[in-house]
Amino acid sequence: MDQGPQSWGTPLIERVLHRAGVGRGTLLLDLGCGAGRLCRMAADRGAQVTGIDQDARQIQQAATLVPEGTFDVGDILALPYPAATFDAVICVQSIMHVTNPLMALREAARVVRPAAPVAITVWGKEENCDIRAFGQALSKLLPRAVNQGAGLHPPPLSADGRLERLARLAGLSVTEVGEVTCPFCYPNEDALLRDLLGSGLGRQALRVASPATVSRAVLEGLAGYRTSTGGYRLDNTFRYLVGSSPHMM
């Protein structure tokens, strides 16, 4: 969940923490915790946080940011925790990057306590995400196969009803589906290019074209998102789902 400019995800994180009822004493698991921003915000609410991520460097950063938390290097498709361990499980923007989202949801449902919340977020529809202009700007530079498979566009989980169906298949009862708009704000051209060209798609473009060519294509493609102060603002919609785990039989 660490893609985009710093603090872009604050509105989304605040929404899911609120909807999952995270507060003082909540035993929270953050799936794909990255560098620990959500865990920091949850700990500031009084939660007891655990984060898991496959990236050991990110886990080290999270442990530094949230020294009172517990952080593990691991796979969200095979969580190393006993059943019914946590009061809430949250997964912000990580489920889109696993090979089997249904398995990830089943694991989340397994480790959360009966009737406790599981909150998941994904990108919103492509037409509601200004970041699509970045991919469109680079489309002429990249091979056709890269354009089709680079993960630029919001993933299939953004399709109407897809995430809800997977949640139900995982045994969760869907209690809420909503959307949050998060602006990606850049103070100037340098900040915009540094962030976007450092992304996976940006790095692919730099392998087939010069930095000057790629930069020019990005700035031309995003000219319509420039603010009166010389910065850039891209509004992106994210979809969240809150479900509850099965009651104990």
Beta strands, then each sheet from edge to edge (+ up, - down):
strand 1: 27-31
strand 2: 48-53
strand 3: 70-73
strand 4: 88-92
strand 5: 117-123
strand 6: 173-186
strand 7: 232-244
sheet 1: 3+ 2+ 1+ 4+ 5+ 7- 6+
end
